[in-house]
């Protein structure tokens, strides 16, 4: 059971949502998410790219804000 949790943690990508001129953009934060954006040749992750990454078993979490 612990092995499954560790594998799931490894398959979690951290991203940041930003609103740019009324359009929500998803920016990669962690190294793996940045790698996926490089493969997609984009600074952001579009909905199609996110859907394909999810098919590979990855989950997405938004970056937590610090005050």
SEDO-369294 format. One record per atom (N, C-alpha, C): atom name; x, y, z; residue in one letter; residue number from 1. Coordinates in nm, 4 decimals, padded with zeros to 6 digits, always signed. Layout:
% residues N
CA, X, Y, Z, A, NUM
...
END
This chain:
% residues 67
N, +00.0820, -00.1190, +00.0000, X, 1
CA, +00.0000, +00.0000, +00.0000, X, 1
C, +00.0868, +00.1261, +00.0000, X, 1
N, +00.1949, +00.1289, +00.0781, X, 2
CA, +00.2824, +00.2448, +00.0792, X, 2
C, +00.3473, +00.2674, -00.0564, X, 2
N, +00.3788, +00.1566, -00.1247, X, 3
CA, +00.4409, +00.1678, -00.2560, X, 3
C, +00.3489, +00.2416, -00.3531, X, 3
N, +00.2191, +00.2124, -00.3479, X, 4
CA, +00.1233, +00.2812, -00.4350, X, 4
C, +00.1180, +00.4296, -00.4036, X, 4
N, +00.1212, +00.4656, -00.2778, X, 5
CA, +00.1168, +00.6077, -00.2403, X, 5
C, +00.2422, +00.6789, -00.2883, X, 5
N, +00.3591, +00.6160, -00.2751, X, 6
CA, +00.4824, +00.6787, -00.3213, X, 6
C, +00.4811, +00.6971, -00.4717, X, 6
N, +00.4325, +00.5972, -00.5454, X, 7
CA, +00.4240, +00.6095, -00.6909, X, 7
C, +00.3275, +00.7199, -00.7301, X, 7
N, +00.2178, +00.7333, -00.6565, X, 8
CA, +00.1194, +00.8370, -00.6881, X, 8
C, +00.1781, +00.9751, -00.6615, X, 8
N, +00.2549, +00.9891, -00.5539, X, 9
CA, +00.3170, +01.1179, -00.5240, X, 9
C, +00.4146, +01.1553, -00.6353, X, 9
N, +00.4853, +01.0559, -00.6881, X, 10
CA, +00.5793, +01.0814, -00.7967, X, 10
C, +00.5069, +01.1225, -00.9241, X, 10
N, +00.3822, +01.0860, -00.9378, X, 11
CA, +00.3056, +01.1172, -01.0582, X, 11
C, +00.2141, +01.2376, -01.0371, X, 11
N, +00.2504, +01.3249, -00.9466, X, 12
CA, +00.1747, +01.4480, -00.9235, X, 12
C, +00.2557, +01.5650, -00.9775, X, 12
N, +00.1938, +01.6431, -01.0643, X, 13
CA, +00.2599, +01.7587, -01.1239, X, 13
C, +00.2060, +01.8856, -01.0595, X, 13
N, +00.2956, +01.9759, -01.0253, X, 14
CA, +00.2582, +02.1035, -00.9628, X, 14
C, +00.2533, +02.2101, -01.0724, X, 14
N, +00.1403, +02.2791, -01.0796, X, 15
CA, +00.1212, +02.3841, -01.1791, X, 15
C, +00.0668, +02.5105, -01.1116, X, 15
N, +00.0701, +02.6190, -01.1847, X, 16
CA, +00.0169, +02.7467, -01.1356, X, 16
C, -00.0831, +02.7983, -01.2370, X, 16
N, -00.2011, +02.8386, -01.1889, X, 17
CA, -00.3026, +02.8970, -01.2768, X, 17
C, -00.2875, +03.0486, -01.2762, X, 17
N, -00.2906, +03.1071, -01.3943, X, 18
CA, -00.2853, +03.2529, -01.4077, X, 18
C, -00.3906, +03.2956, -01.5085, X, 18
N, -00.4533, +03.4079, -01.4807, X, 19
CA, -00.5500, +03.4643, -01.5731, X, 19
C, -00.4776, +03.5703, -01.6564, X, 19
N, -00.4671, +03.5470, -01.7861, X, 20
CA, -00.3979, +03.6384, -01.8764, X, 20
C, -00.4984, +03.6934, -01.9765, X, 20
N, -00.5314, +03.8197, -01.9624, X, 21
CA, -00.6259, +03.8869, -02.0498, X, 21
C, -00.7569, +03.8093, -02.0602, X, 21
N, -00.8048, +03.7613, -01.9477, X, 22
CA, -00.9329, +03.6930, -01.9437, X, 22
C, -00.9283, +03.5451, -01.9789, X, 22
N, -00.8099, +03.4934, -02.0079, X, 23
CA, -00.7940, +03.3524, -02.0421, X, 23
C, -00.7114, +03.2836, -01.9339, X, 23
N, -00.7631, +03.1730, -01.8808, X, 24
CA, -00.6886, +03.1006, -01.7783, X, 24
C, -00.5769, +03.0199, -01.8432, X, 24
N, -00.4564, +03.0391, -01.7945, X, 25
CA, -00.3385, +02.9678, -01.8443, X, 25
C, -00.2846, +02.8787, -01.7329, X, 25
N, -00.2301, +02.7639, -01.7693, X, 26
CA, -00.1715, +02.6709, -01.6733, X, 26
C, -00.0212, +02.6683, -01.6974, X, 26
N, +00.0557, +02.7144, -01.5980, X, 27
CA, +00.2004, +02.7191, -01.6084, X, 27
C, +00.2631, +02.6077, -01.5243, X, 27
N, +00.3627, +02.5391, -01.5778, X, 28
CA, +00.4289, +02.4340, -01.5009, X, 28
C, +00.5171, +02.4933, -01.3918, X, 28
N, +00.5242, +02.4240, -01.2767, X, 29
CA, +00.6073, +02.4696, -01.1666, X, 29
C, +00.7167, +02.3666, -01.1357, X, 29
N, +00.6790, +02.2403, -01.1200, X, 30
CA, +00.7777, +02.1372, -01.0855, X, 30
C, +00.8551, +02.0945, -01.2110, X, 30
N, +00.9681, +02.0283, -01.1887, X, 31
CA, +01.0557, +01.9890, -01.2993, X, 31
C, +00.9865, +01.8980, -01.4003, X, 31
N, +00.9061, +01.8027, -01.3530, X, 32
CA, +00.8379, +01.7115, -01.4456, X, 32
C, +00.7360, +01.7862, -01.5311, X, 32
N, +00.6642, +01.8800, -01.4712, X, 33
CA, +00.5670, +01.9586, -01.5475, X, 33
C, +00.6377, +02.0457, -01.6510, X, 33
N, +00.7515, +02.1012, -01.6135, X, 34
CA, +00.8310, +02.1819, -01.7072, X, 34
C, +00.8795, +02.0949, -01.8227, X, 34
N, +00.9184, +01.9717, -01.7921, X, 35
CA, +00.9618, +01.8786, -01.8965, X, 35
C, +00.8486, +01.8514, -01.9957, X, 35
N, +00.7271, +01.8305, -01.9451, X, 36
CA, +00.6126, +01.8091, -02.0339, X, 36
C, +00.5860, +01.9317, -02.1204, X, 36
N, +00.6017, +02.0510, -02.0641, X, 37
CA, +00.5782, +02.1711, -02.1447, X, 37
C, +00.6853, +02.1854, -02.2529, X, 37
N, +00.8070, +02.1427, -02.2232, X, 38
CA, +00.9129, +02.1445, -02.3257, X, 38
C, +00.8814, +02.0470, -02.4376, X, 38
N, +00.8334, +01.9277, -02.4014, X, 39
CA, +00.7960, +01.8283, -02.5024, X, 39
C, +00.6833, +01.8840, -02.5906, X, 39
N, +00.5901, +01.9566, -02.5285, X, 40
CA, +00.4782, +02.0154, -02.6029, X, 40
C, +00.5187, +02.1437, -02.6753, X, 40
N, +00.6430, +02.1873, -02.6567, X, 41
CA, +00.6956, +02.3096, -02.7194, X, 41
C, +00.6102, +02.4311, -02.6851, X, 41
N, +00.5792, +02.4459, -02.5555, X, 42
CA, +00.4955, +02.5564, -02.5100, X, 42
C, +00.5348, +02.5963, -02.3682, X, 42
N, +00.5133, +02.7218, -02.3342, X, 43
CA, +00.5392, +02.7670, -02.1972, X, 43
C, +00.4245, +02.7298, -02.1037, X, 43
N, +00.3081, +02.7032, -02.1618, X, 44
CA, +00.1908, +02.6660, -02.0817, X, 44
C, +00.1445, +02.5267, -02.1230, X, 44
N, +00.0577, +02.4700, -02.0393, X, 45
CA, -00.0006, +02.3394, -02.0698, X, 45
C, -00.1448, +02.3615, -02.1146, X, 45
N, -00.1742, +02.3285, -02.2397, X, 46
CA, -00.3096, +02.3470, -02.2923, X, 46
C, -00.3977, +02.2291, -02.2504, X, 46
N, -00.5288, +02.2427, -02.2610, X, 47
CA, -00.6203, +02.1353, -02.2186, X, 47
C, -00.5934, +02.0007, -02.2852, X, 47
N, -00.5569, +02.0001, -02.4117, X, 48
CA, -00.5293, +01.8738, -02.4817, X, 48
C, -00.4041, +01.8081, -02.4235, X, 48
N, -00.3014, +01.8872, -02.3986, X, 49
CA, -00.1785, +01.8341, -02.3392, X, 49
C, -00.2060, +01.7794, -02.2006, X, 49
N, -00.2841, +01.8521, -02.1218, X, 50
CA, -00.3178, +01.8071, -01.9862, X, 50
C, -00.3950, +01.6759, -01.9921, X, 50
N, -00.4892, +01.6644, -02.0839, X, 51
CA, -00.5674, +01.5402, -02.0981, X, 51
C, -00.4768, +01.4227, -02.1336, X, 51
N, -00.3812, +01.4445, -02.2220, X, 52
CA, -00.2887, +01.3375, -02.2605, X, 52
C, -00.1953, +01.2992, -02.1462, X, 52
N, -00.1505, +01.3965, -02.0689, X, 53
CA, -00.0653, +01.3684, -01.9532, X, 53
C, -00.1442, +01.2871, -01.8504, X, 53
N, -00.2717, +01.3211, -01.8312, X, 54
CA, -00.3562, +01.2454, -01.7372, X, 54
C, -00.3732, +01.1007, -01.7825, X, 54
N, -00.3776, +01.0777, -01.9145, X, 55
CA, -00.3869, +00.9409, -01.9666, X, 55
C, -00.2650, +00.8577, -01.9282, X, 55
N, -00.1525, +00.9244, -01.9036, X, 56
CA, -00.0309, +00.8552, -01.8609, X, 56
C, -00.0308, +00.8263, -01.7109, X, 56
N, -00.1367, +00.8700, -01.6412, X, 57
CA, -00.1496, +00.8402, -01.4989, X, 57
C, -00.1055, +00.9519, -01.4059, X, 57
N, -00.0782, +01.0695, -01.4604, X, 58
CA, -00.0364, +01.1823, -01.3772, X, 58
C, -00.1575, +01.2572, -01.3239, X, 58
N, -00.1391, +01.3191, -01.2093, X, 59
CA, -00.2407, +01.4057, -01.1489, X, 59
C, -00.1810, +01.5463, -01.1396, X, 59
N, -00.2693, +01.6447, -01.1314, X, 60
CA, -00.2256, +01.7840, -01.1235, X, 60
C, -00.2673, +01.8451, -00.9903, X, 60
N, -00.1787, +01.9253, -00.9327, X, 61
CA, -00.2084, +02.0047, -00.8135, X, 61
C, -00.1624, +02.1461, -00.8413, X, 61
N, -00.2399, +02.2424, -00.7891, X, 62
CA, -00.1978, +02.3818, -00.8047, X, 62
C, -00.1003, +02.4171, -00.6939, X, 62
N, -00.0119, +02.5079, -00.7263, X, 63
CA, +00.0887, +02.5539, -00.6308, X, 63
C, +00.0190, +02.6277, -00.5160, X, 63
N, +00.0611, +02.6022, -00.3970, X, 64
CA, +00.0035, +02.6702, -00.2812, X, 64
C, +00.0661, +02.8065, -00.2662, X, 64
N, -00.0190, +02.9023, -00.2369, X, 65
CA, +00.0272, +03.0397, -00.2207, X, 65
C, +00.0774, +03.0625, -00.0784, X, 65
N, +00.1846, +03.1395, -00.0666, X, 66
CA, +00.2355, +03.1774, +00.0649, X, 66
C, +00.2058, +03.3239, +00.0889, X, 66
N, +00.1700, +03.3550, +00.2116, X, 67
CA, +00.1386, +03.4942, +00.2452, X, 67
C, +00.2488, +03.5492, +00.3346, X, 67
END
